[in-house]
Amino acid sequence: MFSRTKGTEAAKESEISGSGAMSPKQVTVIARGVKLEGNFVSEGDVHIEGDVEGHVKTSGNLMVGPVAVIAADVTAASATVAGMINGAVSVQKQLHIKATAKITGDIQCETIAVDAGAQLSGKLSVGGKS
């Protein structure tokens, strides 16, 4: 009887603390109206709608919203870009560039999808390390 309660309490603690298999995926949001200056590093997913200057690095998925302005080098496992990036973009897996995106800088990724209307200026390297 007591072991059942103890197990339930442990599960609840795991959910709250973020440790264990039941924790939700971590997502960091830099909202519209927020300006971040400096080096930003995350192990989880990152969603940017604001302004970032410096360097952005995540081992998760990066989502750059349509009003985001990034003046930084960007490194991510995978990325979807709908806003503006001025800097080098390095993506380990899939890079999806939406029609509203504007990237000025060199791009390196494993695979790429570019929607009609997207603006790119720089060297593009797809499928391997350059």
N, C-alpha and C positions, 0 to 999 in steps of 0.2 A: 504494500500500500504506500509506504513512504518513498520507495524508489520511483513510483509513477509520478508523484508530485515533484520530486527532485529533478527528474528528467524533464518535466514540463518547465520548471523554473530555469534549468540550464538552457533549454531551447529559447525561452523568452529572452534571457540574457544575451544569447548568441545573436538574436535578431536585433536587439538594441545596440550592442557594441559593434556590430558589423563584422564580427568574426564568425566563421563557420559557413556552412554551405547555404544557409537560408538568407544571407545578406544580399540586398539588391546591388546591382552594378553601380559603381561610383561614377557620377557625372558632375564635373565642375562647370558652372555657367558664369561667363563674364557677360553680364547683361548690357543692353543698350543704355548708353549714358555713362557707363563705367570706362575709365581710362586706366590702363595698367602699363607701367613702365618698368623695365627690367627683365630678368630671365624668369620664365614661367615653366616649371617642370611638373608633370603629373603622371601617375601610373594608371589612371582611369581615363574615361572618355572626357573630352572637353568640347563645350559648345560656346562659341564666341559670337556675340552680337554687338559688342562694344569696340573700343579702340585699344590696340596693343602695340607697344614699342619695345623692342629688345630681341628676345628669342623665345620661341614657343616650342616645347618638346613634350610629347606624350607617347606612352607605349600603348595607348588605346586609340580609339577613333576620334578624329578631329572634325567638328562641324563648324564651318565659318558661314554665318548667316548673311543675308543680302545687304544689311546695313553695316556690317563689320568692316573696320579698316585696320589692317595689320601692317606695320612697318617693322618687319622682323623676319629672320630666318625661321622656317617652320620645319619641324621633324615630327612624323607621326607614323603609326602602324598602318592606318588607312585614313582617308580624308574625303570630305565632301565640301567643296568651296562654292559659295554663292556670292561672296563679298569680294573685297579688294585686298590683295597681298602684294606688298612691295618688299621682296626678299627672296632668297632661295627656298625652294620647297622640296623636301626629301620625304618620300612616302615608301614604306617597305612593301606594301601590298597594293591595293586599289585606290586610285585617285579619281574622283568624279568631279568634273568642273561644270558647274551649272551655267545657264545662258546669261545670268546676271553677273557672273564673275569677271574680275579683271586681275590678272597676275602679271607682275613685272619682275622677272627674275628667273634664274635657271630652275628647271623642274627635273627631278629624278624620281622614277617610280617603277614598280613591277608591271602594273597594267593601268590603263587610263581610259576614261570615257569623257568626251568633251561635247557638251550640248551646243547646238547652233546658236551663235550670238556671243559666246564667251570670247573674251579678249586675252590673248597671251602674247608676251614679249620676252624672249629669252631663249636659251638653249634647252631643248627637250631631249631627255634620255629615258627611253622606256625599255624595260625588259632586262636590265642588268645594271651593274655598278659602273659609273663612268669615272 
